[in-house]
Amino acid sequence: MVKVSTGAGFLDTLLEGGYDSDILTTIFGPSGAGKTNLCLLAAVKIAEAGKKVLFIDTEGGIAVERIKQMSSDHETVLQRILFFNPVTFVEQNDLFEKIKSMANEQIGMIVVDSISMLYRLELGKSEEVYEVNSALGRQIAYLVEIARRKKIPVLITNQVYADFDHRDEVKMVGGDLLKYGSKCLLEIKRGEEFREIILRKHRSLPEGKKVKFKIVGQGIEEI
Protein backbone atom coordinates (compact mmCIF):
# COMPACT_ATOMS: atom_id res chain seq x y z
CA MET A 1 0.00 0.00 0.00
CA VAL A 2 1.38 3.40 -1.01
CA LYS A 3 1.58 6.01 1.74
CA VAL A 4 2.55 9.67 1.67
CA SER A 5 4.33 11.51 4.45
CA THR A 6 2.34 13.70 6.81
CA GLY A 7 5.28 16.10 6.95
CA ALA A 8 5.97 15.17 10.59
CA GLY A 9 8.08 12.13 11.47
CA PHE A 10 6.21 11.27 14.67
CA LEU A 11 2.84 11.38 12.88
CA ASP A 12 4.22 9.16 10.09
CA THR A 13 5.19 6.71 12.85
CA LEU A 14 1.70 6.85 14.39
CA LEU A 15 0.16 6.06 10.99
CA GLU A 16 2.89 3.52 10.14
CA GLY A 17 4.19 5.38 7.12
CA GLY A 18 1.84 8.33 6.67
CA TYR A 19 -1.51 8.98 4.99
CA ASP A 20 -2.91 6.20 2.77
CA SER A 21 -2.96 7.37 -0.84
CA ASP A 22 -6.30 5.88 -1.92
CA ILE A 23 -8.65 7.04 0.84
CA LEU A 24 -10.24 10.06 2.46
CA THR A 25 -8.57 11.13 5.73
CA THR A 26 -10.53 13.47 7.99
CA ILE A 27 -8.90 15.58 10.69
CA PHE A 28 -11.46 16.95 13.12
CA GLY A 29 -11.34 19.07 16.24
CA PRO A 30 -12.15 22.48 17.70
CA SER A 31 -11.16 25.80 16.17
CA GLY A 32 -7.49 26.63 16.65
CA ALA A 33 -6.47 23.04 17.42
CA GLY A 34 -3.98 22.78 14.55
CA LYS A 35 -6.00 21.16 11.75
CA THR A 36 -4.81 23.63 9.10
CA ASN A 37 -1.21 23.22 10.24
CA LEU A 38 -1.43 19.48 9.55
CA CYS A 39 -2.86 20.15 6.09
CA LEU A 40 -0.18 22.68 5.22
CA LEU A 41 2.60 20.36 6.43
CA ALA A 42 1.41 17.55 4.18
CA ALA A 43 0.86 19.91 1.24
CA VAL A 44 4.37 21.36 1.58
CA LYS A 45 5.89 17.86 1.72
CA ILE A 46 4.04 16.81 -1.45
CA ALA A 47 5.04 20.03 -3.24
CA GLU A 48 8.69 19.64 -2.23
CA ALA A 49 8.59 16.17 -3.80
CA GLY A 50 7.59 17.73 -7.14
CA LYS A 51 3.83 17.10 -7.22
CA LYS A 52 1.01 19.63 -7.26
CA VAL A 53 -1.58 20.07 -4.52
CA LEU A 54 -5.18 21.21 -4.97
CA PHE A 55 -5.95 23.16 -1.79
CA ILE A 56 -9.57 24.19 -1.23
CA ASP A 57 -9.71 26.83 1.50
CA THR A 58 -13.27 27.58 2.57
CA GLU A 59 -12.28 29.52 5.68
CA GLY A 60 -10.13 32.16 3.99
CA GLY A 61 -7.31 31.63 6.41
CA ILE A 62 -4.33 30.34 4.44
CA ALA A 63 -1.26 32.32 5.42
CA VAL A 64 1.51 32.36 2.84
CA GLU A 65 3.86 33.36 5.67
CA ARG A 66 3.10 30.06 7.41
CA ILE A 67 4.15 28.10 4.33
CA LYS A 68 7.35 30.14 4.16
CA GLN A 69 8.11 29.08 7.74
CA MET A 70 7.61 25.44 6.86
CA SER A 71 9.76 25.24 3.73
CA SER A 72 13.19 26.53 2.78
CA ASP A 73 12.13 26.25 -0.87
CA HIS A 74 8.88 28.11 -0.38
CA GLU A 75 8.89 29.88 -3.76
CA THR A 76 8.79 26.55 -5.62
CA VAL A 77 6.35 25.10 -3.10
CA LEU A 78 3.90 27.99 -3.48
CA GLN A 79 3.94 27.55 -7.27
CA ARG A 80 2.87 23.93 -6.84
CA ILE A 81 0.02 24.50 -4.37
CA LEU A 82 -3.09 25.64 -6.24
CA PHE A 83 -5.45 27.48 -3.91
CA PHE A 84 -9.21 27.70 -4.41
CA ASN A 85 -11.43 29.91 -2.25
CA PRO A 86 -15.15 29.15 -2.60
CA VAL A 87 -17.27 31.53 -0.54
CA THR A 88 -20.66 29.80 -0.83
CA PHE A 89 -21.76 26.17 -0.59
CA VAL A 90 -22.89 26.33 -4.23
CA GLU A 91 -19.41 27.47 -5.29
CA GLN A 92 -17.92 24.63 -3.24
CA ASN A 93 -20.22 22.15 -5.00
CA ASP A 94 -19.25 23.47 -8.45
CA LEU A 95 -15.59 23.32 -7.55
CA PHE A 96 -15.79 19.68 -6.47
CA GLU A 97 -17.26 18.77 -9.84
CA LYS A 98 -14.38 20.55 -11.62
CA ILE A 99 -11.79 18.83 -9.46
CA LYS A 100 -12.86 15.45 -10.81
CA SER A 101 -11.55 16.48 -14.24
CA MET A 102 -8.44 18.15 -12.81
CA ALA A 103 -7.24 15.07 -10.93
CA ASN A 104 -4.35 13.60 -12.93
CA GLU A 105 -0.93 12.04 -12.28
CA GLN A 106 0.61 15.46 -11.58
CA ILE A 107 -1.63 15.94 -8.53
CA GLY A 108 -0.09 14.53 -5.36
CA MET A 109 -2.81 15.50 -2.89
CA ILE A 110 -6.19 17.19 -2.52
CA VAL A 111 -6.88 19.20 0.64
CA VAL A 112 -10.25 20.60 1.77
CA ASP A 113 -10.00 22.94 4.77
CA SER A 114 -12.74 22.73 5.92
CA ILE A 115 -15.47 20.57 4.40
CA SER A 116 -18.12 21.86 6.82
CA MET A 117 -17.71 25.65 7.04
CA LEU A 118 -19.90 26.58 4.04
CA TYR A 119 -22.16 23.57 4.65
CA ARG A 120 -23.03 24.92 8.09
CA LEU A 121 -23.71 28.38 6.68
CA GLU A 122 -25.97 26.89 4.02
CA LEU A 123 -27.87 24.82 6.58
CA GLY A 124 -28.42 27.98 8.61
CA LYS A 125 -30.14 29.84 5.79
CA SER A 126 -31.79 27.04 3.80
CA GLU A 127 -35.06 25.29 4.53
CA GLU A 128 -34.06 22.48 2.18
CA VAL A 129 -32.04 20.49 4.72
CA TYR A 130 -32.36 17.27 2.73
CA GLU A 131 -31.01 18.98 -0.42
CA VAL A 132 -28.04 20.46 1.43
CA ASN A 133 -27.19 17.08 3.02
CA SER A 134 -27.53 15.38 -0.36
CA ALA A 135 -25.11 17.89 -1.89
CA LEU A 136 -22.57 17.27 0.89
CA GLY A 137 -22.96 13.53 0.34
CA ARG A 138 -22.22 13.97 -3.37
CA GLN A 139 -19.15 16.09 -2.62
CA ILE A 140 -17.75 13.40 -0.32
CA ALA A 141 -18.54 10.75 -2.94
CA TYR A 142 -16.55 12.76 -5.54
CA LEU A 143 -13.54 12.85 -3.22
CA VAL A 144 -13.77 9.15 -2.36
CA GLU A 145 -13.94 8.28 -6.06
CA ILE A 146 -10.90 10.42 -6.90
CA ALA A 147 -8.88 8.85 -4.08
CA ARG A 148 -9.81 5.29 -5.05
CA ARG A 149 -9.55 5.59 -8.82
CA LYS A 150 -6.60 7.97 -9.14
CA LYS A 151 -4.73 6.93 -5.97
CA ILE A 152 -4.57 10.56 -4.85
CA PRO A 153 -4.68 11.06 -1.07
CA VAL A 154 -7.49 13.37 0.05
CA LEU A 155 -7.10 15.25 3.32
CA ILE A 156 -10.05 17.14 4.76
CA THR A 157 -10.67 18.99 7.99
CA ASN A 158 -13.95 19.13 9.84
CA GLN A 159 -15.44 21.19 12.62
CA VAL A 160 -17.03 19.79 15.78
CA TYR A 161 -19.85 20.61 18.15
CA ALA A 162 -20.56 19.64 21.75
CA ASP A 163 -22.41 16.44 22.56
CA PHE A 164 -24.85 17.50 25.27
CA ASP A 165 -25.45 13.91 26.40
CA HIS A 166 -21.72 13.35 26.88
CA ARG A 167 -20.15 16.65 27.86
CA ASP A 168 -16.56 15.43 27.48
CA GLU A 169 -17.12 14.33 23.89
CA VAL A 170 -17.57 16.16 20.61
CA LYS A 171 -19.35 15.22 17.40
CA MET A 172 -18.29 15.93 13.83
CA VAL A 173 -20.35 18.30 11.72
CA GLY A 174 -21.93 16.26 8.93
CA GLY A 175 -21.92 13.19 11.18
CA ASP A 176 -22.31 9.86 9.44
CA LEU A 177 -21.67 11.30 5.96
CA LEU A 178 -18.08 12.06 6.94
CA LYS A 179 -17.69 9.05 9.21
CA TYR A 180 -18.56 6.54 6.49
CA GLY A 181 -16.77 8.36 3.71
CA SER A 182 -13.48 8.56 5.63
CA LYS A 183 -11.34 5.45 6.09
CA CYS A 184 -9.08 7.37 8.49
CA LEU A 185 -10.33 9.68 11.24
CA LEU A 186 -7.91 11.76 13.30
CA GLU A 187 -9.19 13.80 16.23
CA ILE A 188 -7.20 16.72 17.60
CA LYS A 189 -7.75 17.73 21.19
CA ARG A 190 -6.40 21.00 22.53
CA GLY A 191 -5.09 21.34 26.06
CA GLU A 192 -3.44 24.28 27.79
CA GLU A 193 0.06 22.81 27.63
CA PHE A 194 -0.16 20.60 24.55
CA ARG A 195 -2.32 19.21 21.77
CA GLU A 196 -3.09 15.55 21.15
CA ILE A 197 -3.81 13.58 17.98
CA ILE A 198 -5.94 10.46 18.48
CA LEU A 199 -6.54 7.83 15.79
CA ARG A 200 -10.32 7.30 15.92
CA LYS A 201 -10.70 5.08 12.85
CA HIS A 202 -8.44 3.30 10.38
CA ARG A 203 -8.91 0.37 8.06
CA SER A 204 -5.69 -1.38 9.12
CA LEU A 205 -4.42 0.22 12.34
CA PRO A 206 -5.76 -0.07 15.90
CA GLU A 207 -8.01 2.74 17.08
CA GLY A 208 -7.02 4.83 20.06
CA LYS A 209 -3.34 5.32 19.19
CA LYS A 210 -2.37 8.82 20.26
CA VAL A 211 0.50 11.28 20.41
CA LYS A 212 1.00 14.66 22.07
CA PHE A 213 2.43 17.57 20.11
CA LYS A 214 2.88 21.33 20.00
CA ILE A 215 2.85 23.81 17.13
CA VAL A 216 6.26 25.33 16.40
CA GLY A 217 7.77 27.61 13.77
CA GLN A 218 8.52 24.92 11.19
CA GLY A 219 5.37 22.92 11.77
CA ILE A 220 4.54 20.58 14.67
CA GLU A 221 6.73 18.83 17.21
CA GLU A 222 6.17 15.79 19.41
CA ILE A 223 6.15 16.33 23.17
C-alpha positions as CSV (number, residue, x, y, z in Angstrom):
1,M,0.0,0.0,0.0
2,V,1.4,3.4,-1.0
3,K,1.6,6.0,1.7
4,V,2.5,9.7,1.7
5,S,4.3,11.5,4.4
6,T,2.3,13.7,6.8
7,G,5.3,16.1,6.9
8,A,6.0,15.2,10.6
9,G,8.1,12.1,11.5
10,F,6.2,11.3,14.7
11,L,2.8,11.4,12.9
12,D,4.2,9.2,10.1
13,T,5.2,6.7,12.9
14,L,1.7,6.8,14.4
15,L,0.2,6.1,11.0
16,E,2.9,3.5,10.1
17,G,4.2,5.4,7.1
18,G,1.8,8.3,6.7
19,Y,-1.5,9.0,5.0
20,D,-2.9,6.2,2.8
21,S,-3.0,7.4,-0.8
22,D,-6.3,5.9,-1.9
23,I,-8.7,7.0,0.8
24,L,-10.2,10.1,2.5
25,T,-8.6,11.1,5.7
26,T,-10.5,13.5,8.0
27,I,-8.9,15.6,10.7
28,F,-11.5,16.9,13.1
29,G,-11.3,19.1,16.2
30,P,-12.1,22.5,17.7
31,S,-11.2,25.8,16.2
32,G,-7.5,26.6,16.6
33,A,-6.5,23.0,17.4
34,G,-4.0,22.8,14.6
35,K,-6.0,21.2,11.7
36,T,-4.8,23.6,9.1
37,N,-1.2,23.2,10.2
38,L,-1.4,19.5,9.6
39,C,-2.9,20.2,6.1
40,L,-0.2,22.7,5.2
41,L,2.6,20.4,6.4
42,A,1.4,17.5,4.2
43,A,0.9,19.9,1.2
44,V,4.4,21.4,1.6
45,K,5.9,17.9,1.7
46,I,4.0,16.8,-1.4
47,A,5.0,20.0,-3.2
48,E,8.7,19.6,-2.2
49,A,8.6,16.2,-3.8
50,G,7.6,17.7,-7.1
51,K,3.8,17.1,-7.2
52,K,1.0,19.6,-7.3
53,V,-1.6,20.1,-4.5
54,L,-5.2,21.2,-5.0
55,F,-6.0,23.2,-1.8
56,I,-9.6,24.2,-1.2
57,D,-9.7,26.8,1.5
58,T,-13.3,27.6,2.6
59,E,-12.3,29.5,5.7
60,G,-10.1,32.2,4.0
61,G,-7.3,31.6,6.4
62,I,-4.3,30.3,4.4
63,A,-1.3,32.3,5.4
64,V,1.5,32.4,2.8
65,E,3.9,33.4,5.7
66,R,3.1,30.1,7.4
67,I,4.1,28.1,4.3
68,K,7.3,30.1,4.2
69,Q,8.1,29.1,7.7
70,M,7.6,25.4,6.9
71,S,9.8,25.2,3.7
72,S,13.2,26.5,2.8
73,D,12.1,26.2,-0.9
74,H,8.9,28.1,-0.4
75,E,8.9,29.9,-3.8
76,T,8.8,26.6,-5.6
77,V,6.4,25.1,-3.1
78,L,3.9,28.0,-3.5
79,Q,3.9,27.5,-7.3
80,R,2.9,23.9,-6.8
81,I,0.0,24.5,-4.4
82,L,-3.1,25.6,-6.2
83,F,-5.5,27.5,-3.9
84,F,-9.2,27.7,-4.4
85,N,-11.4,29.9,-2.2
86,P,-15.1,29.2,-2.6
87,V,-17.3,31.5,-0.5
88,T,-20.7,29.8,-0.8
89,F,-21.8,26.2,-0.6
90,V,-22.9,26.3,-4.2
91,E,-19.4,27.5,-5.3
92,Q,-17.9,24.6,-3.2
93,N,-20.2,22.2,-5.0
94,D,-19.3,23.5,-8.5
95,L,-15.6,23.3,-7.6
96,F,-15.8,19.7,-6.5
97,E,-17.3,18.8,-9.8
98,K,-14.4,20.5,-11.6
99,I,-11.8,18.8,-9.5
100,K,-12.9,15.4,-10.8
101,S,-11.6,16.5,-14.2
102,M,-8.4,18.2,-12.8
103,A,-7.2,15.1,-10.9
104,N,-4.3,13.6,-12.9
105,E,-0.9,12.0,-12.3
106,Q,0.6,15.5,-11.6
107,I,-1.6,15.9,-8.5
108,G,-0.1,14.5,-5.4
109,M,-2.8,15.5,-2.9
110,I,-6.2,17.2,-2.5
111,V,-6.9,19.2,0.6
112,V,-10.2,20.6,1.8
113,D,-10.0,22.9,4.8
114,S,-12.7,22.7,5.9
115,I,-15.5,20.6,4.4
116,S,-18.1,21.9,6.8
117,M,-17.7,25.7,7.0
118,L,-19.9,26.6,4.0
119,Y,-22.2,23.6,4.7
120,R,-23.0,24.9,8.1
121,L,-23.7,28.4,6.7
122,E,-26.0,26.9,4.0
123,L,-27.9,24.8,6.6
124,G,-28.4,28.0,8.6
125,K,-30.1,29.8,5.8
126,S,-31.8,27.0,3.8
127,E,-35.1,25.3,4.5
128,E,-34.1,22.5,2.2
129,V,-32.0,20.5,4.7
130,Y,-32.4,17.3,2.7
131,E,-31.0,19.0,-0.4
132,V,-28.0,20.5,1.4
133,N,-27.2,17.1,3.0
134,S,-27.5,15.4,-0.4
135,A,-25.1,17.9,-1.9
136,L,-22.6,17.3,0.9
137,G,-23.0,13.5,0.3
138,R,-22.2,14.0,-3.4
139,Q,-19.1,16.1,-2.6
140,I,-17.8,13.4,-0.3
141,A,-18.5,10.8,-2.9
142,Y,-16.6,12.8,-5.5
143,L,-13.5,12.9,-3.2
144,V,-13.8,9.2,-2.4
145,E,-13.9,8.3,-6.1
146,I,-10.9,10.4,-6.9
147,A,-8.9,8.9,-4.1
148,R,-9.8,5.3,-5.0
149,R,-9.5,5.6,-8.8
150,K,-6.6,8.0,-9.1
151,K,-4.7,6.9,-6.0
152,I,-4.6,10.6,-4.9
153,P,-4.7,11.1,-1.1
154,V,-7.5,13.4,0.1
155,L,-7.1,15.2,3.3
156,I,-10.0,17.1,4.8
157,T,-10.7,19.0,8.0
158,N,-13.9,19.1,9.8
159,Q,-15.4,21.2,12.6
160,V,-17.0,19.8,15.8
161,Y,-19.8,20.6,18.2
162,A,-20.6,19.6,21.8
163,D,-22.4,16.4,22.6
164,F,-24.8,17.5,25.3
165,D,-25.4,13.9,26.4
166,H,-21.7,13.3,26.9
167,R,-20.1,16.6,27.9
168,D,-16.6,15.4,27.5
169,E,-17.1,14.3,23.9
170,V,-17.6,16.2,20.6
171,K,-19.3,15.2,17.4
172,M,-18.3,15.9,13.8
173,V,-20.3,18.3,11.7
174,G,-21.9,16.3,8.9
175,G,-21.9,13.2,11.2
176,D,-22.3,9.9,9.4
177,L,-21.7,11.3,6.0
178,L,-18.1,12.1,6.9
179,K,-17.7,9.1,9.2
180,Y,-18.6,6.5,6.5
181,G,-16.8,8.4,3.7
182,S,-13.5,8.6,5.6
183,K,-11.3,5.5,6.1
184,C,-9.1,7.4,8.5
185,L,-10.3,9.7,11.2
186,L,-7.9,11.8,13.3
187,E,-9.2,13.8,16.2
188,I,-7.2,16.7,17.6
189,K,-7.7,17.7,21.2
190,R,-6.4,21.0,22.5
191,G,-5.1,21.3,26.1
192,E,-3.4,24.3,27.8
193,E,0.1,22.8,27.6
194,F,-0.2,20.6,24.5
195,R,-2.3,19.2,21.8
196,E,-3.1,15.6,21.1
197,I,-3.8,13.6,18.0
198,I,-5.9,10.5,18.5
199,L,-6.5,7.8,15.8
200,R,-10.3,7.3,15.9
201,K,-10.7,5.1,12.9
202,H,-8.4,3.3,10.4
203,R,-8.9,0.4,8.1
204,S,-5.7,-1.4,9.1
205,L,-4.4,0.2,12.3
206,P,-5.8,-0.1,15.9
207,E,-8.0,2.7,17.1
208,G,-7.0,4.8,20.1
209,K,-3.3,5.3,19.2
210,K,-2.4,8.8,20.3
211,V,0.5,11.3,20.4
212,K,1.0,14.7,22.1
213,F,2.4,17.6,20.1
214,K,2.9,21.3,20.0
215,I,2.8,23.8,17.1
216,V,6.3,25.3,16.4
217,G,7.8,27.6,13.8
218,Q,8.5,24.9,11.2
219,G,5.4,22.9,11.8
220,I,4.5,20.6,14.7
221,E,6.7,18.8,17.2
222,E,6.2,15.8,19.4
223,I,6.1,16.3,23.2
